[in-house]
Amino acid sequence: MLIFLILAQAAASPPDIEISASVRARSLTISKRGDAALTVRTDPEGANIVDVRAPKANGRKTIKNVSATVHAEGRIADPGARTEHASPQ
C-alpha cells in the first residue's frame, strides 16, 4: 500500500531530472555481442523511470532504418524524510 502512495505522489510532481532522446539511423552495425543497459540513479533514492523503445537485434549484425526513443526520469527523495538505521551491535 505504501508503494502505491509513493508512486502516486511521484507522478503528481514533475521529475527533478528528465532526459528524452529520439534517434533515427539508416543503418546500425553491431560490433560486439552483449546487453546494453541504461539506468537512472538518484541519491537519496526517489522514483526513477527508464523507458527505452528500440528494435531487437535478434542475432543480426546490421539493422536497417533504425528508430529508437529513450525517456528517463529521476526524482530525488526529500533528504529530511530519509531515515538512518543504526547498525546492530
Protein Blocks (a to p, Z undefined) as FASTA:
>chain_A
ZZmmmmmmmmmpccfbdcddddddfbdcdfbgcddddddddddddddddddddddfklpa
bdghiadddddddddddfklpccddddZZ
